[in-house]
Every structure is written in structure tokens, then in C-alpha cells.
Amino acid sequence: MFNIFKRNKKSDDTQKLGMLQRIAMKKLKKMGPEERNKIMQDALKPENRDKILAVIDQMKKTGQISNDQIEMAKKKLGF
């Protein structure tokens, strides 16, 4: 039987994001590489790194991410 409320299993991860996050992702995709790099450098300032690591630790405690995912995130962020 066809269920109109059933979600598509092949859906993007963007459907899991909130409205503001979707807008931010669209804006980020439209940016040029140099502007994107500038924003990433601003986000990874030393005072923000502590906040990012605290969020990662909190997500680990609540079981939202695994140790493998933590290591991959830290490697991508350069921690």
C-alpha cells in the first residue's frame, strides 16, 4: 500500500537539517572557494576550537556519535 507520509530512503542528509541549516548549506554551496576558505579559517580560530571540542565530547556522552566518527571529524578539522 502506498503511504504518502513515508520518507524516501534515498533522501539527502539535507532533509534532516533544520530550516536555518538548509539555508546556510545553500549559501555555502554558492560561495567561491576563496570565500569558503576564509569562513572556515574564521570558524577554526583557537577560541572556537574549544567550543567545537566541547560539543564533540557532549555528543559522545549522549551517544550521538561513535569514537570512529570523532577521530574522523578531528582529522578533517585538523585537531
C-alpha positions, 0 to 999 in steps of 0.5 A, a space after each residue: 500500500 502506498 503511504 504518502 507520509 513515508 520518507 524516501 530512503 534515498 533522501 539527502 542528509 539535507 532533509 534532516 537539517 533544520 530550516 536555518 541549516 538548509 539555508 546556510 548549506 545553500 549559501 555555502 554551496 554558492 560561495 567561491 572557494 576563496 570565500 569558503 576558505 576564509 569562513 572556515 579559517 574564521 570558524 577554526 580560530 583557537 577560541 572556537 576550537 574549544 567550543 567545537 571540542 566541547 560539543 564533540 565530547 557532549 555528543 559522545 556522552 549522549 551517544 550521538 556519535 561513535 569514537 570512529 566518527 570523532 577521530 574522523 571529524 578531528 582529522 578533517 578539522 585538523 585537531 
